[in-house]
């Protein structure tokens, strides 16, 4: 009987762990789009990378909140790379607003926001972040 109970507990545990992992899984379209952008960034093709990111943002195929949040997070990252801090701020805040990112990505987004705000010397805004 103890064995059956132990097996049942393990089954529940692994089911919950798998569900939590799937919760932060991107759709294939988002994953492929971001991968394509990363390859373009590696080749310093910023113009094409931006075009693909903005197309992904507007795509009707992207429906999951996680995908929308992740795309905006990545657009924020892109605008940080090209030194367009105001746009980066906008997209990092939008990414957080979806409340769908993994906790580590939320922390990363907040760190990026704080760095940008401090760089722009908008100290009061840094104090009142969410």
C-alpha positions in Angstrom: 0.0 0.0 0.0 2.8 2.4 0.8 4.4 1.7 -2.5 1.1 2.6 -4.3 0.8 5.8 -2.4 4.5 6.7 -3.0 4.0 6.0 -6.8 0.8 8.2 -6.8 2.7 11.1 -5.1 5.6 10.8 -7.6 3.1 10.7 -10.5 1.5 13.9 -9.3 4.8 15.6 -8.7 6.1 14.8 -12.2 2.8 15.8 -13.8 3.0 19.2 -12.1 6.7 19.7 -12.9 5.9 19.0 -16.6 3.0 21.4 -16.6 5.2 24.2 -15.1 7.8 23.6 -17.8 5.3 23.7 -20.6 3.9 26.9 -19.2 7.0 28.8 -20.4 7.3 27.0 -23.8 7.2 29.2 -26.9 5.3 28.2 -30.0 7.4 27.1 -33.0 6.6 30.3 -35.0 8.0 32.5 -32.2 11.0 30.3 -31.6 11.9 30.2 -35.3 11.4 33.9 -35.7 13.6 34.8 -32.8 16.2 32.3 -34.0 16.2 33.9 -37.4 16.6 37.4 -35.7 19.5 36.1 -33.6 21.4 34.9 -36.7 20.9 38.3 -38.4 22.1 40.1 -35.3 25.2 37.8 -35.3 25.9 39.1 -38.8 25.2 42.7 -37.8 22.1 42.9 -40.1 20.1 45.1 -37.8 17.7 46.4 -40.3 16.4 43.0 -41.4 16.4 41.8 -37.8 14.2 44.8 -36.8 11.8 44.1 -39.7 11.4 40.5 -38.7 10.8 41.4 -35.0 8.2 44.0 -35.9 6.5 41.5 -38.2 6.4 39.0 -35.4 4.9 41.5 -33.1 2.0 42.2 -35.5 1.6 38.6 -36.7 -1.9 37.1 -36.3 -0.3 33.7 -35.9 1.1 34.7 -32.5 -1.8 34.4 -30.0 -0.3 33.1 -26.8 0.4 35.7 -24.1 3.8 34.2 -23.5 4.8 34.5 -27.1 3.6 38.1 -27.3 5.5 38.9 -24.1 8.6 37.2 -25.2 8.6 39.0 -28.6 8.3 42.3 -26.9 11.0 41.4 -24.5 13.3 40.5 -27.4 12.4 43.8 -29.2 13.4 45.6 -26.0 16.7 43.8 -26.1 17.1 44.7 -29.8 16.5 48.4 -29.1 19.0 48.3 -26.3 21.6 46.9 -28.7 21.0 49.7 -31.2 21.0 52.4 -28.5 17.3 53.4 -28.8 16.6 53.4 -25.1 13.1 55.0 -25.2 11.8 52.3 -27.5 13.6 49.6 -25.4 11.9 50.9 -22.3 8.5 50.8 -24.0 8.9 47.2 -25.1 10.4 45.9 -21.8 7.4 47.4 -19.9 4.9 45.9 -22.4 6.6 42.5 -22.0 6.2 42.6 -18.3 2.6 43.8 -18.5 1.5 40.5 -20.1 2.3 38.7 -16.8 3.4 35.6 -18.8 7.2 35.6 -18.7 9.2 33.2 -16.6 10.3 34.8 -13.3 13.9 35.0 -14.4 12.9 37.0 -17.6 10.7 39.3 -15.5 13.7 40.0 -13.3 15.9 40.5 -16.4 13.4 42.9 -17.9 13.3 45.0 -14.7 17.1 45.1 -14.6 17.1 46.3 -18.2 14.5 49.0 -17.4 16.5 50.2 -14.4 19.7 50.4 -16.3 18.1 52.3 -19.1 16.3 54.7 -16.8 19.5 55.4 -14.9 21.4 55.9 -18.1 18.8 58.4 -19.2 19.1 60.0 -15.8 15.4 59.6 -15.1 16.0 58.7 -11.5 12.5 59.4 -10.2 11.0 57.0 -12.8 13.5 54.3 -11.5 12.1 54.7 -8.0 8.5 54.2 -9.0 8.8 51.1 -11.2 5.8 48.8 -10.8 
